[in-house]
Amino acid sequence: MKIIRFIVVFFLTLTLAPSLATAKNYTIKEVSDPTGKKPYYFEPDSLTIQPGDTVIFLNSQDDMHNVMFDVVPKAVDAMIMGPDQTKKGSTWSYTFTVAGSYHFHCHPHEALGMKGSLIVGHASASGDTKNVDHDGNMN
Ligand SMILES: [Cu+2]
């Protein structure tokens, strides 16, 4: 009987351990520094995570930021966009399940260079991403 219990525990561990061990949370700060070299930016502005991980976008000041993904892997079927974040400490989080390359920006500060990129699992091969416009159209 001991050997059967060992076998059951062994296979349960193999089955459950990866999903329990791998899901992580990452934080990307939305930073305003109007007198600095870079007035508005994401920190970090590039990040590699694994499928199932969550990214928390954290507003670092009482200023208006948001997050919209304008390049996503082709398998993503819905627009990925957070609400306006106006208060220091406000967060918006998203769990990424589709592997590939992503680009995002903040609407109010896009022209000022507030952009970032994300790799989920592995970078997309050439031609495996699509663009998303501000109306949610994908091409
Ligand atoms: Cu911004």
Boltz pocket constraint, residues with backbone or C-beta under 6 A from the ligand:
constraints:
  - pocket:
      binder: B
      contacts: [[A, 30], [A, 40], [A, 64], [A, 65], [A, 66], [A, 106], [A, 107], [A, 108], [A, 109], [A, 114]]
      max_distance: 6.0
